[in-house]
Amino acid sequence: MSGRRGRGAAAPPVRQGRWATITAVVLTIAVPGVGHLYLNLLLRGVIWLAGNIALVLILRGGDVSAAGLAAVLGALRVAALADLLLTQRAASRGGPPGDR
């Protein structure tokens, strides 16, 4: 069979460790969701990335000032960062590492 995973195949392991977390934090600050994807938290990453793209498209199409756009996207980055760090913390304590 080709390199595709089947329904019952295991998800790739979540990356853990200090440097993986630091890299994921930097990526999440740059673009919410990319840090999650880097850590192999695929479902969470796709949801954060899609939300980021949707917000940008909605707000850019409306009558929103640059300051308003920056505030909303800044809040999104903070929320994505909190989700990333809490997910990593739970995984390091033996809890479920989140959706993959």
N, C-alpha and C positions, 0 to 999 in steps of 0.2 A: 504494500500500500504506500501511497505517497506520504510526504511529511505532514499531512494534515492530521489533526487530532480528532478522534471520534467522540461521541457523546460521553462515553465512560472513561475517557482518558483523563489522567490527572493534570491539573493546572500546573504551570511552572511555579517553582517555589518563590515565595516572597523574599526579595533581597533584604537582608538585615545587616546591621553593623553601623558604626559611626560614619564612615565615608559614604555609604549608600544613603543614609538619612540626610547628611549634609548636601549631597548632590541632589536628592529629591526636593529638599527645601528650596534650593536655588532655582530648580526647574519650576517648582510650583509658584514661586514668586514671579517668575518670568511669564508663565502661562499656566493658569490653574488647570490641573488634570494631567499635565505632562510628568510631574513628579510621581503621581500615582502610577502612571504607565511605566515609568522607569523601575519602580519597585515591584512590577508585575501585579499590581492591583488593577486589573484590566477593566472590570465593570465600573468601579469607582472612577477611574481615569476617564473613561469614555463619557460618563455622566457629567463630570466636572467640565470636561472640554466642550461638550455639546452645550452645556449651560452657559459657558463663557462666550461661545460663538453666538448663541441665540441672544444673549443680552447685548452684545456689541451690535448685532444687526438691528435689533429692536430700538435701541437707544440712538444709534446713528441715523436711523430713518425718521426719528421723531424730532421734536423741537427741544432737545436737551443741550444744555451748555456743556462746554468742555470740562468745567469744574464738576458738574453733576455726573458726567460720564466717568471721570476719574474717581469720584467718591464711590460710585456703585461698583466699579471694577476693583477698587481697593478693598472694599468690604468683601467682595467675592474672593479675592486673594487671601484675605485673613481667614475666612471660613474654610477655604480649601486647605490652607496651611494647618489650621487646627484639626481638621479631619485627618490629614496625613499624619500628624504627630501623634494623635490619639490612637490611630490605627496601628502605628508602629509600636507605641507603648504597650498596647494590648497584646500584640504579637510577641514582644520581647518578654512578657510575663506569662507566656504560655496560653494566652487566650486565642480566640479565632482571629486570624490575620485579616479578616475582611473578605469581601467578594473578590474572586479572581476571575 
